[in-house]
Amino acid sequence: MHGAVRDPQKLQELLDAVLLVQGDLDLDTVLLRVVEVARGMAGARFGALGVIDDQGTGLSRFVTSGVDRETIDAIGPLPRGSGLLGTLILDPKPLRLDDLASHPDSVGFPPHHPTMVSFLGVPLRVRDQVYGNLYLTEKEGAPAFSEADEDLVVALAGAVSVTIENARLHDRLREAGRAADRERIARDLHDTVIQQLFAIGLSLQAVIPLADDVIRGHLQSAIDDLDETIRQVRTTIFALEPAPVDRKGLRARVLEICVAATRSLGLEPEVRFSGGLDTAVDEATAGEVLATLREALSNVARHAAANNVTVELTVADGLQLRVVDDGVGLPPRDARAGLPPRDDGVGNGIRNMVERAQALGGSMELRAGPGGGAVLSWRVPLERGGEGTVGWPN
């Protein structure tokens, strides 16, 4: 039987924690602070918060604390709520284990995953509905989490529910405004800009028969430039279109990763799409290409010193991801296709990307760009069987 938190010192810690979480209205920031505060209060090495999807059967978000970015990328797709995590979704009540591997629903860990033994899971309710679950592992300074740890985290989960709901409302309002702006901009680009570019191109084409050879060449070059501009504007319109309400498609998630990488790159990548990304690519393959994209952009940010980065995702005979930069280029030993460096920090990342492609029956090439910089090409077939791996404690 668990009781309320009665220790005055712990009550003060709880109050301080709630005040810390309330200091922001951004939902992602609030969720991360909840995880970090829960870790600190319970003395956990690792923590996560899984947000339950609209169907109530899986996870739509997974916020982690204590695991570095490189390890997350190496693990692969974030968990969707199977195994032990799924147990907490189906039966939302506190769960404390001395060894999570001993639980009948535990299915182990994917490669590159840190060791986790002790476990504490607590449901997080918002407006009397289960919003998600807090997961804490690896109690520091003791072999397992205590009943007092559980009471403290349960109290924290109850205390931060209003803050999370407030951040959710602000997030929805912000997204509604952004969606309206995106639709307006996309409409203006299509109805005004593209039509004007077409008109200019037609005017130039009408003049070509009247011009001499030199002028004709310049006119044709200008028309080709207009065609490329129209293609880029169409790509922008496609990117501005809202994602499906029920689930974010691959296209939307690629854009999110590229926007998130802007700070580390110092620029926003140009993104180009071709083919039915949201209909032809299964979820397991989508997870692998997203992890590869994160790793590729991380490598560019760390090593390339690029002024321009282009991300191209194409569905034709298969799925191809290309990441092109105009940075400092590759060290001599990296110049051959798919060859991971032997000893520097980028080696594991490149090796992971190669292995991801090979696991799906595909390949990866990393080459010097024709005008400098580097070109990463990652290709996989789309007709295959099997399921993707699921990360974090399952």
C-alpha positions as CSV (number, residue, x, y, z in Angstrom):
1,M,0.0,0.0,0.0
2,H,1.4,3.3,-1.0
3,G,0.9,6.6,0.8
4,A,1.2,10.3,0.1
5,V,4.6,12.0,0.3
6,R,5.0,13.1,4.0
7,D,8.7,13.8,4.3
8,P,9.0,17.7,4.5
9,Q,12.3,17.6,2.5
10,K,10.7,15.5,-0.2
11,L,7.6,17.7,-0.3
12,Q,9.9,20.8,-0.8
13,E,11.6,18.9,-3.6
14,L,8.3,18.2,-5.2
15,L,7.2,21.8,-4.9
16,D,10.5,23.0,-6.5
17,A,10.1,20.4,-9.3
18,V,6.6,21.6,-10.1
19,L,7.7,25.2,-10.2
20,L,10.5,24.3,-12.5
21,V,8.2,22.4,-14.9
22,Q,5.8,25.4,-15.0
23,G,8.4,27.7,-16.3
24,D,7.7,27.1,-20.0
25,L,4.7,26.8,-22.3
26,D,6.4,24.9,-25.1
27,L,5.1,21.3,-24.9
28,D,8.4,19.6,-25.9
29,T,10.3,21.5,-23.3
30,V,7.7,20.8,-20.6
31,L,7.8,17.0,-21.3
32,L,11.5,17.0,-21.3
33,R,11.6,18.8,-17.9
34,V,9.1,16.4,-16.5
35,V,11.4,13.5,-17.4
36,E,14.5,15.2,-16.1
37,V,12.8,16.2,-12.8
38,A,11.5,12.6,-12.3
39,R,15.0,11.2,-12.9
40,G,16.5,13.6,-10.4
41,M,13.8,12.9,-7.7
42,A,14.0,9.1,-8.0
43,G,17.7,8.9,-8.6
44,A,17.4,7.3,-12.0
45,R,20.2,7.1,-14.6
46,F,17.8,7.0,-17.5
47,G,14.3,8.4,-18.0
48,A,11.7,8.7,-20.7
49,L,8.1,9.9,-21.2
50,G,6.0,8.1,-23.8
51,V,2.9,10.0,-25.0
52,I,0.0,7.6,-25.9
53,D,-1.4,7.9,-29.4
54,D,-5.0,8.8,-30.3
55,Q,-5.9,5.1,-30.7
56,G,-4.7,4.4,-27.1
57,T,-2.6,1.4,-28.3
58,G,0.9,2.8,-28.9
59,L,3.2,5.8,-28.5
60,S,3.1,8.9,-30.6
61,R,6.0,10.7,-28.8
62,F,9.0,9.4,-26.8
63,V,11.0,11.9,-24.9
64,T,14.3,10.6,-23.4
65,S,16.8,11.9,-20.8
66,G,20.2,10.4,-19.9
67,V,20.9,8.8,-23.3
68,D,23.1,10.8,-25.7
69,R,22.2,11.7,-29.3
70,E,24.7,9.3,-30.9
71,T,23.4,6.3,-28.8
72,I,19.8,7.2,-29.8
73,D,20.7,7.3,-33.5
74,A,22.6,4.0,-33.2
75,I,19.6,2.3,-31.5
76,G,17.3,3.3,-34.4
77,P,13.6,3.9,-34.4
78,L,12.1,5.0,-31.1
79,P,9.7,2.6,-29.4
80,R,6.1,2.5,-30.5
81,G,4.7,0.9,-27.3
82,S,5.4,-2.9,-27.6
83,G,6.7,-5.2,-24.9
84,L,6.9,-3.9,-21.4
85,L,6.0,-0.4,-22.5
86,G,2.8,-1.8,-24.0
87,T,2.0,-3.4,-20.7
88,L,1.8,0.1,-19.0
89,I,-0.4,1.4,-21.9
90,L,-2.9,-1.5,-21.4
91,D,-2.7,-1.5,-17.6
92,P,-2.0,2.1,-16.5
93,K,-0.8,1.7,-13.0
94,P,2.6,2.1,-11.3
95,L,5.0,-0.8,-12.0
96,R,8.3,-1.3,-10.1
97,L,10.7,-4.0,-11.0
98,D,14.1,-5.1,-9.6
99,D,15.0,-6.5,-13.0
100,L,12.9,-5.6,-16.0
101,A,14.2,-8.6,-18.0
102,S,12.3,-10.8,-15.5
103,H,8.9,-9.4,-16.5
104,P,7.0,-11.8,-18.9
105,D,6.3,-8.9,-21.4
106,S,9.9,-7.9,-21.6
107,V,11.4,-8.7,-25.1
108,G,14.9,-7.4,-24.6
109,F,16.8,-4.5,-26.2
110,P,18.0,-3.7,-29.8
111,P,21.7,-3.5,-30.6
112,H,23.7,-0.5,-29.1
113,H,21.2,-0.1,-26.3
114,P,22.6,0.8,-22.8
115,T,22.2,-1.8,-20.0
116,M,19.0,-1.3,-18.0
117,V,18.0,-3.5,-15.0
118,S,15.9,-1.7,-12.4
119,F,12.6,-0.1,-13.6
120,L,9.9,2.2,-12.4
121,G,6.9,3.0,-14.6
122,V,4.2,5.5,-13.6
123,P,1.1,6.6,-15.7
124,L,0.7,10.3,-16.4
125,R,-3.0,11.5,-16.4
126,V,-4.3,14.7,-17.9
127,R,-7.9,15.6,-17.4
128,D,-8.6,12.2,-15.9
129,Q,-7.3,10.5,-19.1
130,V,-4.0,8.6,-19.4
131,Y,-1.8,11.0,-21.4
132,G,1.4,8.9,-21.2
133,N,3.8,7.1,-19.0
134,L,7.0,8.0,-17.2
135,Y,9.7,5.3,-17.4
136,L,12.7,5.4,-15.1
137,T,15.5,2.8,-15.2
138,E,18.8,2.1,-13.4
139,K,18.4,3.4,-9.8
140,E,21.7,5.0,-8.8
141,G,23.2,4.1,-5.5
142,A,20.8,1.2,-4.9
143,P,19.9,-2.1,-6.7
144,A,16.3,-1.0,-7.2
145,F,13.7,1.8,-6.8
146,S,12.0,2.0,-3.5
147,E,8.3,2.4,-2.5
148,A,9.2,6.0,-1.5
149,D,10.6,6.6,-5.0
150,E,7.4,5.4,-6.5
151,D,5.2,7.6,-4.2
152,L,7.3,10.6,-5.1
153,V,7.1,10.0,-8.9
154,V,3.3,9.3,-8.6
155,A,2.9,12.6,-6.8
156,L,5.0,14.4,-9.4
157,A,2.9,12.9,-12.2
158,G,-0.3,14.2,-10.6
159,A,1.2,17.7,-9.8
160,V,2.4,18.4,-13.4
161,S,-0.9,17.4,-15.2
162,V,-2.2,20.9,-15.3
163,T,1.1,22.3,-16.7
164,I,1.1,19.7,-19.4
165,E,-2.5,20.4,-20.4
166,N,-1.7,24.2,-20.5
167,A,1.3,23.5,-22.8
168,R,-0.8,21.2,-25.0
169,L,-3.4,24.0,-25.5
170,H,-0.7,26.5,-26.4
171,D,0.9,24.0,-28.8
172,R,-2.4,23.4,-30.5
173,L,-3.1,27.1,-30.9
174,R,0.4,27.6,-32.3
175,E,0.1,24.8,-34.7
176,A,-3.4,26.0,-35.9
177,G,-1.9,29.3,-36.7
178,R,1.1,27.8,-38.5
179,A,-1.2,25.5,-40.5
180,A,-3.3,28.5,-41.6
181,D,-0.2,30.4,-42.6
182,R,1.3,27.5,-44.5
183,E,-1.9,27.0,-46.5
184,R,-2.1,30.7,-47.3
185,I,1.5,30.8,-48.5
186,A,1.1,27.6,-50.5
187,R,-2.0,29.0,-52.2
188,D,-0.2,32.3,-53.0
189,L,2.8,30.5,-54.4
190,H,0.6,28.3,-56.7
191,D,-1.9,30.9,-57.8
192,T,0.5,33.9,-58.2
193,V,4.2,33.1,-58.3
194,I,4.1,29.9,-60.4
195,Q,1.6,31.4,-62.9
196,Q,3.9,34.5,-63.4
197,L,6.9,32.3,-63.9
198,F,5.0,30.3,-66.5
199,A,4.0,33.5,-68.3
200,I,7.6,34.7,-68.4
201,G,8.8,31.4,-69.7
202,L,6.2,31.4,-72.5
203,S,7.1,35.0,-73.5
204,L,10.8,34.0,-73.7
205,Q,10.0,30.9,-75.8
206,A,8.0,33.1,-78.2
207,V,11.1,35.3,-78.8
208,I,13.6,32.4,-79.4
209,P,12.7,32.0,-83.2
210,L,13.4,35.7,-83.7
211,A,16.8,35.8,-82.1
212,D,20.3,35.0,-83.4
213,D,22.3,32.0,-82.2
214,V,24.0,33.8,-79.3
215,I,20.9,35.4,-77.9
216,R,19.0,32.1,-78.5
217,G,21.4,30.3,-76.3
218,H,21.0,32.9,-73.5
219,L,17.2,32.8,-73.8
220,Q,17.2,29.0,-73.6
221,S,19.5,29.1,-70.5
222,A,17.1,31.6,-68.9
223,I,14.1,29.3,-69.7
224,D,15.9,26.3,-68.1
225,D,16.6,28.4,-65.0
226,L,12.9,29.3,-64.8
227,D,11.9,25.6,-65.2
228,E,14.2,24.8,-62.2
229,T,12.8,27.6,-60.2
230,I,9.2,26.4,-60.9
231,R,10.2,22.9,-59.8
232,Q,11.7,24.3,-56.5
233,V,8.6,26.4,-55.9
234,R,6.4,23.3,-56.4
235,T,8.6,21.4,-53.9
236,T,8.1,24.2,-51.4
237,I,4.3,24.1,-52.0
238,F,4.4,20.3,-51.4
239,A,6.3,20.8,-48.2
240,L,3.8,23.5,-47.0
241,E,0.8,21.2,-47.3
242,P,-0.5,20.0,-44.0
243,A,0.3,16.4,-43.0
244,P,-2.6,13.9,-42.5
245,V,-4.4,14.4,-39.2
246,D,-4.2,10.8,-38.0
247,R,-0.5,10.2,-38.5
248,K,2.4,12.3,-39.7
249,G,3.7,11.0,-43.0
250,L,7.3,10.4,-43.9
251,R,7.5,13.7,-45.7
252,A,6.4,15.7,-42.6
253,R,8.8,13.8,-40.4
254,V,11.7,14.5,-42.8
255,L,10.9,18.2,-42.7
256,E,10.8,18.2,-38.9
257,I,14.3,16.6,-38.8
258,C,15.6,19.2,-41.2
259,V,14.2,22.1,-39.3
260,A,15.5,20.7,-36.0
261,A,19.0,20.4,-37.6
262,T,19.0,24.1,-38.6
263,R,20.6,25.2,-35.3
264,S,23.5,22.8,-35.4
265,L,24.1,23.3,-39.2
266,G,23.8,27.1,-39.1
267,L,21.4,26.9,-42.0
268,E,18.2,25.3,-43.1
269,P,18.6,22.5,-45.6
270,E,16.9,22.6,-48.9
271,V,14.5,19.6,-49.1
272,R,13.3,18.0,-52.3
273,F,10.7,15.2,-52.6
274,S,9.7,12.9,-55.5
275,G,7.3,10.1,-55.6
276,G,4.7,8.7,-53.1
277,L,6.7,8.9,-49.9
278,D,3.6,8.7,-47.6
279,T,2.0,5.8,-49.4
280,A,4.8,3.6,-50.8
281,V,7.1,3.5,-47.7
282,D,6.3,1.2,-44.8
283,E,6.8,2.3,-41.2
284,A,9.8,0.2,-40.6
285,T,11.7,1.5,-43.6
286,A,10.6,5.0,-42.8
287,G,12.1,4.7,-39.3
288,E,15.5,3.6,-40.8
289,V,15.6,6.4,-43.4
290,L,14.8,8.9,-40.7
291,A,17.5,7.6,-38.4
292,T,20.0,7.7,-41.4
293,L,19.0,11.3,-42.2
294,R,19.6,12.4,-38.6
295,E,23.0,10.8,-38.6
296,A,23.9,12.3,-42.0
297,L,22.9,15.8,-41.0
298,S,24.7,15.4,-37.7
299,N,27.9,14.4,-39.6
300,V,27.5,17.5,-41.9
301,A,27.1,19.8,-38.8
302,R,30.2,18.3,-37.1
303,H,32.6,18.0,-40.0
304,A,31.6,19.7,-43.2
305,A,31.5,23.5,-42.4
306,A,29.0,23.7,-45.3
307,N,27.2,26.8,-46.6
308,N,24.5,24.8,-48.4
309,V,22.9,21.4,-47.7
310,T,20.4,19.6,-49.9
311,V,18.2,16.7,-48.8
312,E,16.6,14.7,-51.6
313,L,14.2,11.8,-50.9
314,T,12.9,9.9,-54.0
315,V,10.6,7.0,-54.5
316,A,10.9,5.2,-57.9
317,D,12.1,1.7,-58.2
318,G,13.1,1.9,-54.6
319,L,13.7,4.5,-51.9
320,Q,16.7,6.8,-52.2
321,L,18.0,9.4,-49.8
322,R,20.7,11.9,-50.9
323,V,22.3,14.4,-48.6
324,V,24.6,16.8,-50.5
325,D,26.8,19.5,-49.0
326,D,29.3,22.0,-50.3
327,G,31.6,21.8,-47.3
328,V,35.3,20.8,-46.9
329,G,34.9,17.4,-48.5
330,L,36.0,14.0,-47.3
331,P,39.4,12.8,-45.9
332,P,41.3,10.8,-48.5
333,R,40.5,7.4,-46.9
334,D,36.8,8.2,-47.0
335,A,36.7,8.8,-50.8
336,R,35.6,5.3,-51.8
337,A,31.9,4.4,-51.7
338,G,30.6,3.1,-48.4
339,L,34.0,2.9,-46.7
340,P,33.7,3.9,-43.0
341,P,36.7,5.8,-41.6
342,R,38.8,3.7,-39.2
343,D,39.4,5.9,-36.2
344,D,37.7,9.3,-36.2
345,G,34.4,10.3,-34.6
346,V,32.4,10.0,-37.7
347,G,33.3,6.3,-38.2
348,N,30.6,4.7,-36.2
349,G,27.9,7.0,-37.7
350,I,28.8,6.1,-41.2
351,R,29.1,2.4,-40.3
352,N,25.6,2.6,-38.8
353,M,24.2,4.1,-41.9
354,V,25.8,1.4,-44.1
355,E,24.5,-1.3,-41.9
356,R,21.0,0.1,-41.9
357,A,20.9,0.1,-45.7
358,Q,22.4,-3.5,-45.9
359,A,19.9,-4.8,-43.3
360,L,17.1,-3.7,-45.7
361,G,18.8,-5.2,-48.8
362,G,20.2,-1.8,-49.9
363,S,23.5,0.1,-50.0
364,M,25.1,3.4,-49.2
365,E,27.7,5.4,-51.0
366,L,29.7,8.4,-49.6
367,R,31.5,10.3,-52.3
368,A,33.2,13.6,-52.9
369,G,30.9,16.0,-54.7
370,P,31.7,17.1,-58.3
371,G,32.3,20.7,-57.2
372,G,33.6,19.9,-53.7
373,G,31.8,18.9,-50.5
374,A,30.3,15.4,-50.2
375,V,27.3,13.4,-51.5
376,L,25.7,10.6,-49.4
377,S,23.5,8.3,-51.3
378,W,21.4,5.7,-49.3
379,R,19.2,3.3,-51.3
380,V,16.9,0.5,-50.3
381,P,14.3,-1.6,-52.1
382,L,10.7,-1.1,-51.1
383,E,9.4,-4.7,-51.6
384,R,10.6,-6.6,-48.6
385,G,9.3,-8.5,-45.6
386,G,10.1,-8.3,-41.9
387,E,9.6,-5.7,-39.2
388,G,11.8,-3.0,-37.9
389,T,13.5,-3.0,-34.5
390,V,12.0,-1.2,-31.5
391,G,14.3,0.7,-29.2
392,W,14.5,1.5,-25.5
393,P,13.2,-0.9,-22.9
394,N,10.6,-3.3,-24.5
